[in-house]
Each structure stands twice: as structure tokens, then as C-alpha cells.
Amino acid sequence: MSVLGMPTGMFLVFVATLVAGSLGAAHFVIVHVLMGKPVDETIREEPPTATDGGHDDV
Amino acid sequence: MSEPGALGLGPVVLQAGIDSDVNPAYLAIFVVYLLLVLAIGAWAYLKTNDVEDFWVYGKRLGPWLATWSYVANFVSAVSVIGYIGSVYGGGYSIVTGIVFGLMLGVSGLYFVVHKVRELNHVTFPDIIAELTGYEIARPITGTVLLANAWVYLIMQLVGAGLLVTVITGVPYEYMIWVIGGVFILYTVLGGLVSVAWTDLVQGTLMVATVAVALGYMALDLGGIASINQQFAAIEPANVAPLGEGAYTVLGVVASIVAFFGTIFTSQATIVRINATDSIRTAKIHLAAGGAILSVFYVMLVTLGAGTTVALNGAGLAVENVDRAFPVLITEYVPTTIGTVIIVAILSGILSTTDTRLHACGVTTARDIYDYFADGEPSDERLMNVSRISTVVFGLAATAAAVDPPGTIIGLYNWRAILLTSALLIPVYVTLYRRDTAGKAVLLSIVLGAVFGPGWEALGTPLGVPAAFMGVGMAVVGLAVGHAAWRGDEGTPTAATASDD
């Protein structure tokens, strides 16, 4: 059995590749566009400028 | 991983030189193209006011620019020459072995990108330094990333020089310096502002023209189904998911892991994420980019099948798979279509070249120079170091590309193993488990960086793929290190601040 001139197994690999690449787009459209859930925009203002050697000084 | 259609560059370069016969029409197109990107570079220079503009576009990258810049950067010399050559030599198994893993990686990154963007850093080592609490993480990670970016740069320059040489007829040893010089110049001038805007032009052109080229081949060869039937008639293994023995299941899984991981661990990707104006844009550019790229790659490998069928049918079969696509352009298709395809190829290759050049400059200045410099370097000094290192690494890569150190696919595979082994597990586990001991993260990075590429260099003893060995050692290093050092360290200050 063949689809588009190639065996079904190979065709499914192509389909899986298209699906794999589109998972993010599908999620964004469903969750953030259709369901209207806003994206959480928690970006801190200034990242820390120095590290602490792995210790908690707070 | 099996090497699908390994590309012997030496003979190709030699042959390209022998075949040299300057084509004025193609050469003129190439010159106009170079002038266009130089003009964008000069404009971007005027728009670049400080080091943040140069590195991350002032963190003002919107959805359109971010998406097309990502797409253009993604499609490299490997895609346009290596993939079509690989389909010519090994059939569609490359989709199973490489493309699927890459596409899964783009979507996977979409789901965790907020964790990266919310930290509001610039580079990958910035993030790792914060997660571990150790500044030494910057040069350690920076070295891994620089090795990747530089090897990638060589691949791009080799691919670009090779292809443009075959098409225009200008000898490779001259063309490689012309291409290297132009791209170094405009990247140095405008940093990410240059890179993003040229990528927007190049990415759009590339996807559109590959669609046009595939449309022409489909019409010429009787449709997509007909191409596939003729492709299978040449060799049944061409349409087998594992190439009827070319790949093993274990090899495919290792390859998927390696290429999946590179999406998460590329400095250029992280810098672009941090250049976006919001988490929403960061998500959109990966969501849209993944969808566009998956369609693009399906079109590209189908074009590879069309190339195979066309060349075999016309008695133009080539011994070296690298020659397949250039021969299609110069010997098979009409000049008009050939011109369209050339635009696509140049766009694909050169847009990746500038991004890697930019990544070399940012990594050297921010992650390595800044660590070793006495005191706090000024922004102006960091931007100068970025520019100088872009020139130095660019020239060194161009010199290396004159006599390339390996095959394109071989280099592509090597840096995928390096990146994924060193960075995937320690960084992304720690993003979600912020109490992971910093020393354990560093140990994991070092073990992954040594054992992944090292195992590959040893010829993958015991039949264990290098990606498995590298990632496995990274997991062991993280687990053992965390158990050993958990009591020695508290939660890093920065991580606590972020969590607050």
C-alpha cells in the first residue's frame, strides 16, 4: 500500500515530522488564541550581575 | 549515527576548480546579493547605539523579525547541500534520522522557552552561571559554545564557497575569501540588528523559492506521487524509513536525541530568545518557526528526491552526492529556475553564517573576555571585543574552510553530540530543579563535553552511540555530584531572587 507514491510507513514519518514541528503552533493557537489564556509575562527587570559561589547569602 | 551520504569535500572542491567556467549571469546575481546584505549592514550600523543593540537588538525583537530570523538561521549549508545530497545518496531516511529530531526539538523548546526568557539574560553561559552560582561556568560553557559556533561557521563557509564556486565558476580559493569577508564585515557593522534584518529577507526568500523550485520539479516530473514512485524505482531503500539497513533503530534514536538537544543548547538560539520583546514573542517565534520549518524540510527532501529522479533520467548521475544539487541547477533546469534556486540556496547558507559569526563575537566578549578581564569592562570595550573577535574567528574559519577539516555532515554530527552531551541535561534539569548543586551542574557539563565527542573520536566503542555516552555521563555527573555536594551549598542567590 502506498500514499503519494511512497510506502505508508515512510508517509507516516513525514506526517510525524510535520506534527512534531507544529506542536508548539497548535498549542499556541488552541490555548492562547482560541481559549484566550494570556501568556504569563513575568520577566524580571534586571538579572543579577554576580554569582555567589553556590551559596545562599540571603 | 549513520552518516547519510557522507560528503567528501576534498574531491568536490578539486572538481569545482577543474570545472571552473565563469557564468556572468549567476555571478552578477551573487554580486548584487552581496551588495544588498552589505547595504543592510551599513544601515544597521547606524541603528546600533550600544552593546545591548549589538548583542540582543536592545531586546526589542518582535514576532515577525524573530520568526523569520530563526527560520533563516536554522536552514544551513547542511540543509541545502547536505540534505539534498543525502537524499540523493541515501533516500528519505534522513527524515527519520535527523529532521524528525530537529522538529521535535523546536516544539519542545516552545514549551520551556518562558523559563529561559523570564531570567532576562543575554547568553547561555549567563543562565548557567546563575543556575550554578559559579562565574567559572561562563568560560567553561563559553568554550563549548565557541567550539560549536566555530565548527558550524566552517561548515557554512565550506558549503557556501563550494556552491557559489560551482555555480559562478569563480575558483573556490578566491570565492571563500569573498564570502567570508562580506559576512564578517556586515556582522561586525551591525551585530544582531544586521543579522535579524538580513535574516528576515533571506528567510522569506528561501522558503518561497524552495516552494517554487519544488513546484517546477513536480510539474516537470509528473507530480509528487510520480516523483516518489520513480525515486523508489531507482532504489527501493530510498523510500524506506530506515533506508533498509542504512540506519539501525538504536542509531536513529541516538541521532534524534543528539539533534533534539542541539535546539535547546545553541547559543544563537538562546541569544535570539533573549532578544525578543516579550515571552509571548519568544513563544510565537518558536511556534511559527517550527511549523514553517517542518513544511520547509518536507519540501526540501522532496526536492532532493526530484533532483535524484531528474539527474538519473537525464543521464547526469553524479558520483559525489554533494554535486547533485549544483548539477541540477547548472545542467538540468532552465536558467530562470536556476536563478530562483540559487537565491534560495544563498539565503539559506549565508543567513546561518552571519548568525554563527555573531554568536562567536558575543560568546568571546561576554562569556570569556568579561570573566578574565581585570575589573568591570565598559560597554564600549565589550562591543569592541565582540567586533574584533568576530573578525578573528571569521578569518580563522575562512582559512580553515580553504582546506576543510572534515565532511559537512561529519562536522554537523560532531557539534550536535558536543552541544547535547554537555548542556542539555545539566541546564534544563536545573532550570526546573533550582536546588541542584552548582558543582554538580559544572561536573555534568564537563563530563558530557569530554565523553560525548571523545566517544565519537574513539569510534563509538561497544556499539554505544556517542550521544548516549555523552548524555549518560552528564546524567551520572549531575546525579552523583548533587548527592555529594548538596549539603555544601545553599540555593544560589540569584535563583532565590528569581523565584521571589
Contacts between the chains, C-beta under 8 A, distances in Angstrom:
chain1	res1	chain2	res2	distance
A	2	B	228	7.9
A	2	B	229	8.0
A	4	B	224	5.7
A	4	B	225	4.9
A	4	B	228	5.8
A	5	B	224	7.0
A	5	B	225	3.7
A	5	B	226	6.5
A	5	B	227	6.9
A	5	B	228	3.1
A	5	B	229	4.2
A	5	B	231	7.8
A	5	B	232	7.1
A	6	B	92	7.4
A	6	B	228	4.4
A	6	B	231	7.9
A	6	B	232	6.8
A	6	B	239	4.5
A	7	B	232	8.0
A	7	B	239	5.8
A	7	B	240	7.2
A	9	B	240	7.6
A	9	B	241	5.2
A	10	B	92	5.7
A	10	B	239	4.9
A	10	B	240	6.7
A	10	B	241	5.4
A	13	B	92	7.4
A	13	B	95	5.5
A	13	B	96	5.2
A	13	B	100	6.8
A	13	B	241	4.9
A	14	B	92	7.9
A	14	B	95	6.4
A	14	B	298	5.8
A	16	B	100	6.2
A	17	B	95	5.8
A	17	B	99	5.5
A	17	B	100	4.9
A	17	B	103	5.4
A	17	B	294	5.8
A	17	B	297	7.0
A	17	B	298	6.6
A	18	B	103	7.9
A	18	B	294	4.8
A	18	B	295	6.8
A	18	B	298	6.3
A	20	B	100	5.9
A	20	B	103	4.1
A	20	B	104	4.4
A	20	B	107	6.0
A	20	B	294	6.8
A	21	B	103	3.5
A	21	B	104	7.9
A	21	B	106	6.1
A	21	B	107	6.3
A	21	B	290	4.3
A	21	B	291	6.0
A	21	B	293	5.7
A	21	B	294	2.6
A	21	B	295	7.7
A	21	B	297	7.8
A	22	B	107	7.3
A	22	B	290	6.3
A	22	B	291	4.6
A	22	B	294	6.0
A	23	B	104	8.0
A	23	B	107	3.7
A	23	B	110	7.3
A	23	B	290	7.1
A	24	B	106	6.9
A	24	B	107	4.4
A	24	B	109	8.0
A	24	B	110	3.1
A	24	B	111	7.1
A	24	B	283	7.4
A	24	B	286	5.4
A	24	B	287	3.8
A	24	B	290	4.9
A	24	B	291	7.6
A	25	B	287	4.3
A	25	B	288	6.2
A	25	B	290	6.3
A	25	B	291	4.1
A	27	B	110	7.1
A	27	B	111	7.3
A	27	B	287	7.2
A	28	B	110	7.6
A	28	B	283	6.1
A	28	B	284	6.6
A	28	B	287	4.2
A	29	B	287	8.0
A	32	B	280	7.7
A	32	B	283	7.7
A	39	B	114	7.7
A	39	B	278	7.5
A	39	B	279	5.4
A	39	B	280	4.2
A	39	B	283	6.2
A	40	B	114	6.7
A	40	B	279	6.7
A	41	B	278	5.8
A	41	B	279	5.3
A	41	B	280	6.8
A	42	B	118	5.4
A	42	B	279	7.6
A	43	B	117	6.3
A	43	B	118	5.3
A	43	B	120	5.2
A	43	B	278	7.4
A	43	B	279	6.4
A	44	B	118	6.8
A	44	B	119	7.2
A	44	B	120	5.3
A	44	B	497	7.7
A	44	B	498	6.4
A	45	B	120	7.4
A	46	B	120	7.4
A	47	B	119	6.1
A	47	B	120	5.0
A	47	B	121	5.1
A	47	B	126	6.9
A	47	B	130	7.1
A	47	B	494	7.5
A	48	B	130	6.4
A	48	B	493	6.8
A	48	B	494	3.9
A	48	B	497	6.1
A	50	B	135	7.4
A	51	B	129	5.2
A	51	B	130	6.6
A	51	B	132	7.3
A	51	B	133	4.9
A	51	B	134	5.8
A	51	B	135	5.1
A	51	B	137	7.7
A	51	B	492	6.7
A	51	B	493	7.6
A	51	B	494	6.5
A	52	B	133	5.0
A	52	B	492	5.7
A	52	B	493	4.3
A	52	B	494	7.2
A	53	B	133	5.8
A	53	B	134	6.3
A	53	B	438	7.9
A	54	B	132	6.6
A	54	B	133	3.8
A	54	B	134	6.0
A	54	B	437	7.1
A	54	B	438	3.7
A	54	B	439	6.5
A	54	B	488	7.5
A	54	B	489	4.0
A	54	B	490	7.6
A	54	B	492	6.1
A	55	B	133	6.8
A	55	B	489	6.0
A	55	B	490	5.2
A	55	B	492	7.7
A	55	B	493	7.7
A	56	B	489	7.8
A	56	B	490	2.8
A	56	B	491	4.9
A	56	B	492	7.0
A	56	B	493	6.3
A	56	B	496	6.4
A	57	B	490	8.0
A	57	B	493	5.4
A	58	B	493	6.0
A	58	B	496	5.4
